[in-house]
Amino acid sequence: MIITNELEARIVHLLEHWDAAPVRTDSSSIELLYTELDREPSLTRAWEALAVLRLTLPTRDDVYGFARAVKLNGAQVAVDALPSPVNWSPFGRTADVVIISRGVVADVHTTVHTKGTTGIQRVARETVSRWASLGLATPVAWSEEHLAPRLLSAEEAASLSGRSDGESSTNNEPITLVIPLGGTYVIPELTIEPWRNLRLSAIGQFASTSLTGIGFDTVPVTSTETAAAPIAERFPRYLDALGWADRVAAISEAAATEYRGWRRMLVGSGRMGPEIESIPLAAEVSQPGKSAHDRARSALDIKDQAPFVLVVGSHEPRKNHLAILYAAEVLWREGHDFQLAFIGGNAWGAEMFTREVARLKDSGHPISIVSGAGDDIVFGAYYHAAFSVFPSLNEGFGLPVVESLASGTPVITSAYGSMREIAEQYGGVVLVDPRNDQSLIEAMRTLLTDSALLESLTRQAQKVTPKTWDSYATEVFDYLTR
């Protein structure tokens, strides 16, 4: 192995992490590394040596293979047999490196590479951007080879803070790899990439770094029929990674209950599983100005002469939007006059929803669809709506429910799980059985015809003051990095 100045510095950093920094002039750092590995060929040291020497976060197989090689042949032979780092060449380095020994690393790879504004992306952005701005955490994405995390590019950093469209490129920017030794590695988003979960699992199992994460829901397990096939297939890898974590902050008590049930099953694999605590999400809604009101009216074709009913969320089957369309058609045929609008992008399984919307519009019913709407249009739409409808079949939290209430707009939502938690905490909510079409029809009919009830629910909603994102970010950071 050729010992460059950069490699020498990394080895010294590793030895200091092991409290074995070289103090004698007659012993080089690499020789001391061999000595320390031979003296203690633990799986933790194997993980850390591989990460520092190869600039790659190793997998479980990598760690076991290297530890066995050290025990069989000695550290020098095992280390000399390691391939060169992918981001290093004999002609010079192609990436800088930062080793984080005591800090917090937040993995936002998916969030900074998507335009999505789903609940998961919103949570990751609202939390990690605050941590980063205060210098509490280092946000990272992954290298092109998917072997190690790296610092964000300028465009990715803008995406994290909400100042970009999410289409980032790092091809023309220098890469700085991040190697975590100690400290905390936080997963604030859903990780479904098999390559990422393999390496995250190894962090939790072997590294001295503490692995923690935000737990959103276990829908792909508890409601598999409502989850896209690729998500359902890959979700167990995500759970395997979390199975080695120290702590998981669930976004609601309902989500915490699901994760605790999953944790009990880990006993069969010889694992204790993470500590799980419920830290309910925040929800902030800005008062839309006249321009936001006007944009919402224009985008959704809102008319003054009829009540406006709003639905926020993607059109995947779990959101139950077909049931809303059916209920709306029944009520229109009964002669009720109202406008219906959906704000949310298409998702898997939305073909039937799209066909039904087209059929209803062709029949002359007042229905509109907006995809990719910004917060100004969404918040403006809430303020225009008489009420919103969110009869989801399963939710980790149900952010549109709280956002609607925070806008002073009553909500029809499901009578169980996190949605019921919100109703019991705040009021301004009508609960329905989302699997019973008649229950949804009756609730919508009542709010369209009973002005006294609607006014009472509106007064309740106008009193709602949800947790702020500043408060949530502080609370979840303190827990995950405890």
N, C-alpha and C positions, 0 to 999 in steps of 0.2 A: 504494500500500500504506500503510495506516494503521499508524504505529509506536507501539504501546502500550508501557508500561513493561515488561511481560512480554516482548514481542517484542524490545525493545531489549536486555534482559538475555540472551536466548537468542542474539542476534546477536553480542554481545560474547563470550559463551562460545565460540561457533564461531570467531570471529576469534582468540581466545586459543589455541584448538586449532590454528589455522593459523600461530601465532606472528606474528600481524598485528594485535594489539590496538590500538585507537585511542589515540594519544598526543598528537594535536594538537586543540586546541579548535575549530579552524575546519573540521574534517572529522567528520561524523557517522558513526556505526557503519554505517548502511545504505549511505552513500556509499563507505566503505572496503570493504564487502562487494562492491559493484558492481566496484570497482577490482580487488579480489583475484580475483574470478571472471573478469573480462575478461583479467587478466594470466595466469591459469592455469585455463582452463576444462576441467580434467581430469575424468574420470569419477568419481574418488574425491571430488573437491570437489563435483561435481554431486549425488552421493548424499548427502553430509553436509549440503549446503545445503538440499536438499529435506526431509530428515529434520527439521532444526531449524526451518525456516520453516513447514512444513506439519504437523508433529507426526505424520508418517506415515512408516513405513519404506517407501521406494519400491521398485517392481519394476524389472526390467531395462529394460522399455520406458520407464518414467518417467525413468530416468537418461539413457538415450540421447536421449530427446526433449528433456529440459531442457538437456543439454550442447550439443546441436545448435542449440537456440534461442539459447543464449548466444553461440555462435560466429557465428550468422547475424545476429542482431539486437542483440546487446549484452546485458550482464547486467541492466541496469535494465529493459529491455522484457521480458526473459524472466521476471524475478522478479515484476514487476507483473502479469504474465498468470497467475500461479499462483492457483488457488482458495484460499479461506480454509480453515484447518484445520477438520476435521469437529468437533472437540471445542472449538471457539472460536466465539463469536458477538459481534455488535456490542454486545450487552447485558451482556457480561461473560464470563469464562471458565467453562467447564463441567468443566474438569479441571485439576489441577495438573500440573506437569512437573518431572522430574528428569533432568538430563543426566549420564550416567556416562562420564567420559573415560578413566579408568585402571582401573576396577574390573572385576569379573566378573559377568556376567548369566547366569542359568540359566533356560532356558525350560521350564517344567513345566506348560504349558497343559492337556495331556491328563490328566496325573496328578492334578491337583487337581480335575478335573471328572469323575472316575469313581470308582465304588466298587471297581473292579477291584484285585485283589491278584496279578495275573500277575507273572511275573518282571520284565518291563519296569517296571511300576509300583513294584515292590518296590525295584529298583535305583535308580530316580529318587528315591524317598522316602528311602532309606537314605543316599544320597550328598548330595543337595541340602539336606536338612534339617540335616545335620551342617555343611555349609559355611555355611548361613545362621546357625546358632546360634553359630558362631565368628566371624561377621562377614566371612567370606571371599567371599561371593557374595550377589547380590540375586536372589531367585527372582521370576519374572514369569509372568503369563498374558497373554492378548491382550484388547484392547478389544472391546466388543460389535460394532463395525464391522469387526473383524479387520484393522485398519490399523496398529496399533502395540502393542507390549507395554506392560504396566502393572504396578504393584505388586499383590501379592495382597491380596484381602480378608481379613478376620479368619477367616472360615470356610474360605477356601482355604488359609490358612497352617496352620490346624488340620488340614485334610485332608493337607497335605504331611507334617506331623509324626505323622500316624496317629491324631489325636484326634477325627476327624470321620468322618461317613459318606460324604463326598465330594460331597454335594448342596449346592453353594454358590451363593450369590446375591450379586450386587454392586449390585443395583438401588438400594438405599437407602444405599449408602456412597459417599463421594467417591472419584473416580478420580484416580490419579496416573500419568500416562504416563511411560514410560522411554525415553529416546533414547540409544542407545549410540554414543559417539564415542571410538574407541580402545578399549583394554582387550580383553576376551575375551567372546564370546557362545557359551555352551555349550548344546548340544542333548543332554540326558541321557535322552531318551525317543525313541520312534519317532514321527516326524511324517508323517502321511498326508494331512493337509488340504492340498488344492492351493493355497489362498490363503496358507497359512503358508509352504509350500515356495517359492513364488514370491518372497516377501520375504526368506526366509533365503538363497536362492541369490544375491540381489543383495547381501546383506551380505558373503558370501564373495567375490563377484566384484569388488565396487567399494569397500567400506568399508575404512577403516584398522583397523577392529575385526577381531580374529582370530576366525574361526569354527571351533569344534571340537565334537566330539561323542563319545558312547559308541556303539559299533557292536555291535548285538545279533546279527544274523544276516542272511543274504540269502535266506531261505527262499522269499519270493514269486518269486524269480528261479530259484534252484537246484531248488526243489521246488514249482513252480507249481501242480501238481495237488492239493497239500495246503493251499493258501492260499485264503482266501475271495476271491471275484472282485473285490469293491471294493478289498481290500488289494492284490491282484496288479496291478490297474489303476493304483493311485495310487503304488505303491512306487517306480516309476522317478522320480517327482518328488522323492521323498525322497533317492534316490541322486544326482539332479542337484544338490540342495542340498549334499550331502556332497562332491560332486565339486569344490566350490570351497572346502572346508574346509582348514585347515592340518594338523590332527591328528585321528585317530580312535583311541580306545582300545577295541579289540575285547575282548569278554568271555571269550574263550578263544582258544587257538591255532588251533582249527578255524575259528572265526569270522574270525580274522585272515587265514587262508588264503583264505577266500571273498572278503573285502574286497580283498585284494591282487590276486586274479584280476580282480575288477571294475575296480580301478585301472588295470591293464594295458590294459583296453579303452578307457580315457579318452584314450589317445594319439590315437585317431581324431577326437576333438573338440578337439584342440590343448591339452589340459590335462594337467598333471603328476599331479593328484590329491593327496590328503592323505598325510602320513606316517601309517603304521599300526603300532600296537604292541599286542601281546597283554598285557592285564592281567586275569588270571582273577578271577572274582567271589568274593565272600565268601559265607559261609553261617553264620548263628548260630541255634542252637536252645536255647531256655531249658528248663531242667529243669521239667517240669510238676508242679505241686503236686497234692494230693489232689483239689481241686475240679476242676482241669483234667482229671485222669484220669477223674473221675466224669462230667464233661460229655462227654468223648469216648466213653466207654462208652455213655452214654445216647443221644447223637446217632447213633452208628453201630450201636447194638444189639449190642454186643460180648458174646459169651458165653465162659465160661471153658473149656468142654469141647472146643473145636475151635480149631486154629490160625487166626489172623487175618491175612489178606493185604490189604495196603493199596495203593491206586493214587491218586496225587495229580496233579492237572492237569485242565485243561479238556477237554471231550469232542470237540474238533475232530478231523477225520480224521488229522491229522499225529501226534497222540498215540497212535494205534494201539489205541484201547480196544476196538474190535470184535475184534481178535485176542486180547485178554485174555479177553473174554467167551467166545470160542470155546474157548480153552484151558481155561478154568474148567469149561465144560460137559463137555468131554471127560473131565476129571479127576473131576468129580462122577459121571459115568456109570461111570467105572472103580471107584467106591466110595470115593474119597478124601474125607475129612471136613474141611472148612475153610470159613471165612467170608471173603467178599470184600466190600470196601468201596471206593467211589470218593469222593474229596473234590475237588470242582471244579465250576465252573459250566458250563452248557450253552453251546455256541458254534455257529457256523455248521456245517452238515452233521452235526448231532448227532441227526437224526431217527431214523436206523436204530439208533443206539446206544440211544436211549430206548425204541424198540420191543422191542429184544432184551432189555433189562433187565426190562421189564414181562413179557415172555414167560417169562423165567427165574424171576422172582418168583412168577408164577402157577403155575409148575411146582413151587414149594415150595423152591427153592434159596435158601440164606442169602446174600443180596446186599443191600447198602444203598447209598444215594446221598445225599450231603450237599453242598449248594451254599451259598456265602457263609459258609463256616466261618472263624472267627477263628483267629489263630495258636495260641491255647491248645488248641483242639480238634485242629488239625493236628498240633501237637507231641505232644499226648497220644496221638493215634492212632499216631504213629510209635513211641512207646514201648510201645504195646500189641502192635504188629504183629510177627509172626514174621519177615516180610520184606516188602519193597515191590517193586512191579513198574513199570518205566518204559521200555517198548520203543519210544520215539519214533522216527519216521522221519528226523527232522532237528531238531537243537537247537543254538542258539547256545552254550548252556552246560549246561543240565540241572540247574537249582537243586534240584528235588526229590531228585535222586540224592545230592547232597552233604548236604542236610538230613536225609535218611534215615540216611546214614552217621554224621553228627554226633550223631544220636539213638541210635547203637549198633545200628541195624537194617540188615541186609544188603539188597542191591538186585539185582534182575535188570534189566539194561538193555542197550542196543544196543551192538554190537561195533565201532562206528566213530565218527568225529567227536569232539565234545567229551565225549561219554559215555565213550568209551574212554580219553580223556585222564584223566578223573576216576578210572577204575578203575586205571590204571597208576600214578597218584599215591598212591592211598590203600589199595587193597585192599578186601576185604569185598564184592566185586561178582562176579556171574555174568554173563558176556557172551553175548548171543544174536544171531541174525540176525533182526531185527524183521520181515522180509518172508517168513520161513519159519515157518509156524505150528507145525510139528513141533519146531523149535528151542526155541520158547517153552514148548510143552507139556512137553518133556523137562526143561527147567530148573525149571519150577514143580514137576513131579513129584519131581525129585531133592530139592529143598529141603523138600518135604512128607514125604519118606520117609527121607532120610539125616540123622539127627539129629546125627551126628558132624561132617558137613560144615557143617551149619547152625550148630553151636556154634563151629566154627573160623572161619567167616565173621563170626559175631557178635563174636568176640574181636577180629578185625581191625577191624571197624567201631567197636568201643568205643575203639580207639586213635586214631581220626581226630580231628584238631583243625584245622578249616578256618581260613582267613584270616578275621579279624574285619571287620565293616563299618567300624569306625574305621580300620583299616589300609587297607582298599580305598578308602575315601573320600579319605584322605590321598594315597594312591598315584596315583589317577586324577586328582585335582585338580592335583597337582604336574605331571603329564604334560600335561594339557589346557591349563594356563595357563602353560606354560613360556615 
